[in-house]
Amino acid sequence: MPIKTVLDTDKDVTIHIASGDLTFDEIARAITLFYENPKMPEKVIWDGRHASLKNFTSSELEKIATYPLRFNTEKTKIKGGMRAIVAPRDLDYGLSRVIQMFTGIAGEELPYEIKVFRSMEEAAKWIDE
């Protein structure tokens, strides 16, 4: 399975650990499982150190950024929180920044902050603040 989700209960963080060349469907599945479980911590780290977004089109990057909107309904409101993406390689860092940009365009409809980092240490430090 290219994306494994673990909970760090000590720090109250959801960590998605990705590997290989990711697809839209794999990321969408992980997002769906996250929002279907209301007990998941709203502080999230996407660990992409061993994964790549290189096969994504700009359209797919936008769809991934806005995919959580389908869970922002009266019944299942998206809470705030933080989303960190770890992407150490230049290409994946740049593509992750595109996701960050599209999320920002969605504005208040996605009430969480998202940032892209090159290391887990940087992401964990930001999430802990």
Secondary structure, 3 states (H helix, E strand, C coil): CCEEEEEECCCCEEEEEEEEECCHHHHHHHHHHHHHCCCCCCEEEEEEEEEECCCCCHHHHHHHHHHHHHHCCCCCCCCCCEEEEECCCHHHHHHHHHHHHHHHHHHHHCCCEEEEECCHHHHHHHHHC
